[in-house]
């Protein structure tokens, strides 16, 4: 065969991250059969570099090493260098990141791994400088040592590769030989996870962990919210409020343009790592929606609205889908032409002088700087990432203004600063549309439509769902692809793509009452059963049965930057079992039984699966609405309050009208959640059920809520 490694092949790829490396002198290969076969034919190791387009240290390693001719010569002659976008290939990333964490105790990107030609890892790390620095080995030195070991001590390399691969299989693929006691974990694991979250909470600065960096941890906040709802323990709610306030006030949040950065580098949430990821701007607002439902605090709703406005403005395709990332870096203007060096945070930070230039009124500039701690000394390399440090009443006293005038002036200042910022050189945008990440964002938009009563969010959700469905779903093959970009579709979908998108489709059905969204969710769930469910092992795998064979077949049981794919799948299968008349609940129950010991041993690490275990034991809150439209009062009373397992089961008012729905879903009979639940007396009718116990049909939402409260008060967990 012609040797594909004789040139850099990344110019053939659509991934923005891979294309960033297309001009490197390194003969980069994508992860494909041609590259892997070349390694086998040449009998040389694979150097695998994994990153993503907004990764700061990925850019640094490229500039230091991958753009260097000396490094490129060694990589090209002695290795098959392969570059992987971890956002496109989370399966590959999961395997070798797990090895890094097992072997070195740490992980991160760029991930650097050296593999045998058949993909078994034998050396691993993250960022390496070209030359030794601060006790870190140099990249060239590592390459020379690996070449020497490969040529002179091959048996030891092969032995290590076998050991590390087996360790990865044990961690990622294996399941217990027998299911513990044949029972899923009880709701006790939810409280265990919540208590662990309390122990890790930073009660001084908010969030979790006693040091920096500070990550938002939305799964922990969901656990605390559910545990507070179940137990009424005030400390759970206190930690939620402390964390939401810290994230909303600090540098994690973009106070000028809305939306959240990836994380903060310090303990007190002052300076962020400036990249903006779609998944963060989906999952963090879900936590704020829960906080709003629990407390009624308007600030939390404002943060959601501003974040969704940011997503609509800066991360949305013209036809509806959501893009992946905004880079942390952007050019520093050079003589006004934007041609300067790229620096982290350049788009977002301010000096007092820049604020004054944008705001002609001195009092407005002083007011904004006082509100957001914009100082001459700065908090980030001489400039300032705004942090909200002063309250409106304090500012009113200081500037001798009324509270209302302070708010009006601050909003006017923010708008003018936003306009000024829009003239700056912008960060790069990774315009991949990923099915799973879109699922996260769609679900949040749909939930925001219900909780906040804004139809525009439902439209935002449906537009994106239809975009993904039209471009990434093959209706004939009943299969989902992961990535769309500029007309190109690539990579078979993983469990997270199907699970996240199925949950999103359920949310769109709840928000709009369109049965087509429910039908799509059921189609996705049936593929989960066919392709990811292993009945013999009693688990859901991350990669499809018909997909590429790697050195191990991973599961995704823990929460990482995104929720556990298995956890979301289990929660969604439990919801869809109400409509499907299938084995979805049995699959969900078995997965929880299989992994009961994991959840009980380390509940917090498996937060989303613990939430699923609690849902299984508590049973869903079914809110069946027989009506042409969902009455606003009903939406407000049930969606604006915190009911964590609420399922709006909307249906037409008559059984005659239900028949086309059943045909669309391929059902002969109405499922129990709809059966016999017509509208009474020609009026919208409400049926509320908790754990298979149902209220009388009613036209009065207050009656339904009173019945629900009486069920909660008299339930098995009611206080004595």
N, C-alpha and C positions, 0 to 999 in steps of 0.2 A: 504494500500500500504506500501511497505518497505520505511522507511524514508531515502531519498537520502541525507539528511543533516547530517547523522551520520558520514560522512567522507568527506574529501576534494576531489572533483571530477574533479579538473582542469587537472589532469594527462591524462584525456581523450580528452583534447582539443588540437588543432593545433596552436592556437594563441601563439606566443612567449611571449606576455605580460601575458596571463593567465598561461602559463606554468612556468613563473618566480615565480608564487605564489603557485605552486602545492605542494611544500614542507612545506608551512606554517602550523602551528598548527590550524589555522582557517579552519573550514570546508567549504571552498569556494565552491559555486555552480556557474555554468554558468547560463546565463539568458535563461531559458527554461521552458517548461510546468511543468516538475517535480519539479523544485525549487519553482515555483510560487504556485503550488498546495500544496506543503509542508507547505508554509507559511499560506495558508488558513486553512489547517487541524490543524496545531499547534496554529493558531490564534496568531501569533507573528509578530512583524514588520519585514520588510526587511531592512537590511543594504546594500545599493548599493554603491559600490566603482568603479569608472570609471577612467581609465587612458590609457596609451599606453607604449610601451616597452622602448622608449627613454626618458620618462618623469623623470626628475631628482627628483622632490619632491615626485613622486610616489615611487621611490626607498627609499627615506628617510622615508616616512611613513611606508613602509613595514618593514624596519629595526627597527624602533622605536616601532611599534605597532603590525603589523600583524605577525611578527616573535616572538612575546612575548606571553608566555603561559598564563599570567594573562589576557591579553586582549582577547586572543583566547577563554578562558573559558567563559567570559561574552558573546562574540559574538555567540558562539556555543549554549549556553543554552537559551539565551533570544531573539535571532534574527535568521533569515535566511540570512546569509551573501552571497551576490552575487557579483561576479567580472565581469566587462564588459570591453572589449577592444573597445575603442571609434572609432578606425579605422575600426573595423569590424561592429559595430552597431552604426553608426552615428544617426540613428533614436532615439534610447534610449538616447544617449548622448544629442541630440538636446532638447528633452523634459525637462530633469532635469537640463541641463545647463541653459535653459531659465528661469526655476524657480529660480535657484541660482541668476541669474542676476536681476530678478524682485524683489526678496526678499532682497538680500544682497547688490545689486549694483555692484557685481563683480562675476567673474567666473574664471575657470582655472582647471588644473588637478594636483593632483588627485581631482576628484569631489566626495564628500561624501554626500549621500542623504539617508534619512530614509523614508520608504514608508509603507503605509498600505498593507495588503496582496493582495489587488487588484491593487496595483501600484500607489496609490495617494500619493504624497509627503507631508510630514508635518514638516520636519526639513532638513536643507541643509547647506553645507559649502564646503570648499575645503580641504586643508591640515590642520590637527590638530596634535600637538605634543602629546605624550602619557600623559605627565604631564603638568599642566598650565605653560606657558612660555611667557614672554614679553606681558602680557595682554591678551594672547590667552587662551581660556579654554582648558583643557586637554581632550584627547579623552576618557579616562576612566571615567572622570567626566561627560562628555556628555552622554555616554552610561548609566550610573547610573540614570541620570536625565530623560532620555527617557524611560527607563524601569519603573520608578516611575510614569511618566505621563501616560504611556500606561495602567498601572494597576489601577491608582486612578483617572484619569481625562480623561477617554476615549472619552467622548462626545466632549471635547474641541479639542482633537487630530483629531477626525473625522471632526469636523467643519472646522478646519484649513486646513485639507487635501482637503475638498471640495472647499474652497476658492482658494487655490493655484492651484488646477487642473483647475478650471474655468478660472483663470488668464492665465494659460498656453494655454488653448484653445483659448482664446481671442487673444493672441499674435501669436499663431502658425497656428491655423486651420481656424479661421473665415475669411470671406471675406465680403466686403460691401454688404448691402442689395440691392443696385442698383449701376450700373456702372456709374461712374461720367460722365455726359453729353454724354455718348455713344461714346466717342472719346478716342483714345490712347493719351498719352502725346506726345507733340511735341519734336523736337530736342532741345527746350529750356532747357529741363531737363539735357541734356548733358553739356551745358554751366553752368548751376547752380551747377552741380557736380564739374566741373572744377574750378569754382570760390571758392567753399567750400574747394577744395583741396589746392588752393592757400592760403587761410586763415590759413590752418593748416600746411603749409610748413615751415620747418626750413631753412630759407635762409642763416643761418650762417654755419650749419653743414650738410645740405642736409637731405632729407627725410621729415618725417612728425611728428609733435609733438615737444613741447618745452622742453621735458625732456626725460629721458630713462624710460623704454626700448624702443629701436628703432626697429620697424618691417619694412620689405621691402615694403609692400603695392603696389604690382604690378598692382592691379585693378585701383588704383588712377593714376598711370603712364599711363595706357591705356586710361583713360578718358582724361588726359591732352594732350596726343598725338592726339587723335581724335579731341579734341576741337581746338588744334593748327592748324590741317589740315583744319578745317572748317572755322576758323576765322583769322588765321595768327597772332594771338596775341603773341608777342614775350615772354611775361612773362611765358606763359604756357611751351614753349620750354626751357626757362631758368631753371625752376624748375625740368623738366625732366633731363636735363643735370647735374644739381647740385646733384640730387638724385642718378643717375647712377654712377657718379664719386665717390660719397661718399661710395656707396656700393662696387664698384670695388676696391677702394683704402683701405678701412678700414678692420677691423677684421671680418666683416660678410663673406668676401671672403677668401677662402683657397688659399693663394698665392703660396704654395708649390705643392699642388695636385689638385687644381681646385675645383669648386663647392662652394655652399653657405651653411653656417650654418643657424640655425633657425631664430635668431634675435640677436641684441646686447643689452647688459644690460645697456649701457650708452648712453648719447645724441650724442657723437661724433663718434660712430661706432667703438670704439676701441676693446672692449672685447665681444666676442659672447657668446651666449649659444650654446654649441658646437655640439649639435645633427644636423644631416643632414637629411632632409625630402625629399622624392621624389617630393612632390608637389611643394616645394620651388624651387627645381632645374629644374622644368618644367616651372613654371609661371614667375620667375625672368628672365630667359633668353628670354622669349617672350618680356618682356619689353626692354631688351637690343637689340633685333632684331628691334623693332620699333625705338629705338634710333639710331641704325645704318642706317636704311632707311631714317630717317629724317635728319641726319647730315653727314653721310658718315664717321663717326669717327671709324677708324679701331680698336681702343681699345675695342669698344663695340662688334665687331665681334669676337675678340680674346677671350673675356670673354665667349661668347656663345660656341665657339669651345672648350675651355678648360673645360667648365662645362659638355658638352656632352661627352667629353673624360672621365671625371671623372665618369659620370653615366654609360658609357659603361664598364668601368673598375671595378667599385665597387658596382654598384646597378643593375647589369644585370644578369639574369638567363642564364645558359649555352645555353638554347634553345630560348632565346629572350625576355621573359617578364622582367619587372622591379620590383625589390624589394622595400620595403617601407621606411626603415629607417636605418641610422647608429646611434648608441648610442652616447651620449655625453661623457660617461665615458669609460675608458679603464684601464687595470692594469698598475700600475707603476712597471717597472722592479725591481725585488728583486734579487740581486746577479746575474743578467744576465739571470734569468730564466722566467721572466715575471709573477712571482707569487705574486706580491705585491698587495696592496690594490687598488681598482678601484677608480680613481679620474677623475673628469671632466676635459676635455681638455688635458689629459696626452699625447695622441697620437699626438697632433697638436702643442704644445708649445715648445719653444727653449730658452736656455740660450746662451750667447756669447760663452761660453766654448764648448757647444755642436755643435755650428756652426763651430767653429775653428777645432774641432776634425773631423768633416765630410769633411771640406774643407782644404786640406793641405796647399794651398797657402794663406799666411796671407792677401795678398791684396784682394783676393776674399772674405775671411771672413769679412774683414773690409768693403768691398764694399757692401756685402749683409746686414750686420748689419746697415750700414748707410742708405741704401735704405729702409729697412723695420723696422727701429726703434727697433732693438734688443739690449737691454741695460742691464747693470749689475743690475740695480734696478728693471727692468721688469715692465710689465703692468698687469700681472695676476699671483698673488701668487708667486712672485719671478722669474717667467719665462715670456716669451714673446709670445703673439699671433702676428705674423707679420702684420704690417700695412705699406702700402707704403707711405712714408712721404717725400722722396727726388726725384727730377726729374733727368732724365738722363743727361741733360746739366749741372745741378748743380754738379752732381757726377763727370762728366768729368772734370770740373774746379777744384774740390776739390782734385781729384786723378791724375790730369795731364794725362788724357787719352782722346782718341777720343770717340765720342758718340757711334760709332759702336762697339768699343772694350768694352765699358761699357755694352752695351746690350748683347754682346756675353758672357762676363764674368758672368753677372747676370743669364743668361739662363743656362750656364754650372753649376753655383753654385746651382741653383734651382734643376737641374736634380740630382746632387749628394746628395743634402739634401733630395730629394724625395726618392732616393735609401736607404739612411740611415734611413729615417722614416719608410720605408717598413719593416725594421727589428724590429721595436718596436711591442709590443703586441697591437693587433688591437681592436677597439671598436666592440661590438656585432652588428650584422646585423639582423634586423627583415626581414625575408625572405617571408613574406606574399606577394602575388601578388594580388593587389586590382584592380578591373576592372576600376573604375573611375580614380584613380590616374595614372594608366597606360594610360588612355585616355588623361590626361593632358600632360604626357611626350611624347606620340606618336605624338600629335598635334604639339608640339614644334619641335620635330625632323623633321617632314614633312615640317613645315614652314622654318626651317633652311636649308633644302635641296633646297628649292626654292630661299630663300633670298641670301644664300651664294654659291649656285651652287655646292653643294657637294653631289654626289650621295650616298655616304656612310651614310649620315643621313637619306635618304629615305629608305635605306636598314635596318637601325636601327629601323625606324618607322614601316616598314612592318613586320619585324621579330617579334616585340612585339605585333602588332595587330594580327598576325596569332597565336601567342602563346595564347593570351587571347581568341581569337575566338575558338581555338581548345579545350581549357580546361574549359572555363567558359560559353560558349554559347551552349545552347541545341537547335540544329537545328530542332529537331522534335517538341519540345514544344514551340519554338520561345521565349525562356526566357534566361535571363542572370543571372548568379550567381555573387556574389561580390568578393569572396576570394578563391584563390588557394594556397595551401602550401603542398609540398611533396606528391602530388597525391590526396590530400583531397580537396574537393570543399564544400563550405558552404555559407550560407546566401543569400537569394534572393536579387537581385540587386535593388538598389534605383534609384531615378531619376538621381542623379549625375553619377551613373555608365552608364546608358543608354545615357544620354546627352553628357557627356565628351567623351565617346567612339564613339558616332555617329559623333561628331565634328572631332575626330581623324581620323575616316574612311574617311570623306570628305577630310581632309587634305592629306591622303595617295592617294586618287584618284587624287587630284590636282597635287601632286608631281610625280606620276608615270603614270597616264593615264590608270590605271587598273580599268575597270568598276566593277569588283567584289567588290572592296572597296566601291564604290558608292552604290552598291546593299545592302551591309551589313549596311551601314548608313541608308538606307531607311527602312530596316527591323527593326532596332533599333527604328527609329522614329515612326513606326507604333505601336510598343509596348508602346512607350510613350503615344501615343494617346489612346490606349486601356486600359492601366493600371494606368496612372497618371493624365490624363486629366479628369476633372469634369466639364461637360458642364453646369450643373445647377449652380455651384458656379463660373464658368468662370475662373478656376485656374488650375495650375499643382501642385499636392501634391508630397511630397518627398518620401512617401511610396506607394507601389503598392496597388491597390484596392483589390487584392487577397491575400495580405500579412497579417502579424500578427496584431491583433487589440490591440492597446495600449491605454492609457488613453486619448490621443489626437492624431490626424493625422496631423503631421507637414507639413508646406510648408518651402522651403528654398529660401527666396526672397533676403536676404542680402548677401553681400560678407563677408566671414570669412577668415580662413586660405586658403581656396580654393574659387574659384569663385562661385557665386550664381548658384545653380543647375537649378533653374527656368530661370535665365538669359541666361545661356549657351544653355538650351533647346530652348528658344525662338529664339535666334540667329541662331541656327542650323536648326530649323524648317523653318525659313525664307529662309535659303540657300537651303534647300532640296525642298522647294516648287517649285523652278525653274525646277526641274526634275520630280516631283511626280504626278503632275496633281491631287492633293488631296486637303484636307482642312487644310494643315499645316499652311499656312499663316493666315487663319481665326482663328485657335487656338492661334497662336502667337499674333495676333492683339487683341483678346479678353483678353488674360492674361494681356497685357499692359493696356487695358481699365479698367479692374477690379482693377488694382493696381495703377492707375494714381495718385490718391490722395497721396498714400505713396511716390511715386517717386517725386512728386512735393513738398511734405512736407520735405523730407529728401533725396535729390538726391544722395549725396555721399555715404550714407549707402547702396544704391541700385545701385552701380556703373555699374555692368554688365547689369542690366535691363535698365539703362539709355543708355548704348551703344546699346542695342537692339532697344530701342525706336528711336534712331538716325538712325539706319540701316533701320528701317521700313519707316521712313519719307524720307530719302535720296535715298532709293532704292539701289540695289546692283550694283557694277561695274562688269558686265559680260564680261569676256574675253574668247570668244569661239575660240578654236583652232582646225581647221580641218586639221589634219596632223597625220602621223604615229608616229612622235616624236615631242616634243616641241623644236623648235629651240632655241639654247643657247642665242642668242641675244634677242629673245622675252622674255625669262625667265628673263634675266638680266634687261631689260628695264622696265618690269612690276613688277617684284618681288623685285628688289633691291631698288625701290622707295616706298615711303609710300602711298599705296592706301588701306585704312583701310577696305573696304568692297569688295576687289577684290575676284572674284571667277573664277578660271581657269576651264572653262567648256570644257574639252578636249573631242574630238570625232574622230572616224575614218574619213579618207578623203572622202570616198564615202558613199552614202546612202545604197548601197549594203553591205558595211562593217558595217554599223550602225545597220542592222537588228538583228544580234546576240546580240548586246547590248540591244536592246529593248526587246528581248525575255528574257534576263537575268533579266531585271528590271520589267518584267511583264507588259509592256506598249504596247498598240496596235499602237499608233502613236508616232512620235517623239515629245518631249516637245518643246516649242517655243525656248528654248535656243539652241537647235540643229537643229530645223526644217529648211530646205532649206539652210543650211549652209555647203555645201560641199566645198571641196578644189577646187579652180578655176585654170584652165589651168595646172592641174597636179602638182601644187606647194602648199606648206603649205599656208593656208589662215587664216587670222585673222579677227574676227568680234568683235567689242567692243561696248557695250551698257551700257548706264547709265540711270536708271529710265525709261526703255522702249523706249528710243531713241537710235538709233543705227547708227554707222559709216558705210560707204560703205565697202564692203569686200576689203581687201588689202593684198598684200604680203610684205608690207613695215611697219615695226613697228613704224617708225617715223611718218608716215602719221596717224596712229591710235592715237598716242600720241598727235599730233597736233589737231586732231579732239576732243580728250578728253579735252585738255586744252581750246579749244574754247567753249565747252559745260560748263565747270566750270566757265569761265569768263562771260558767258552770262546767267548763271542760276539765279534762284530767289534770291539767297543769295550773288550774285556778288556785290562787292563794287561799289557805285555810283561815 
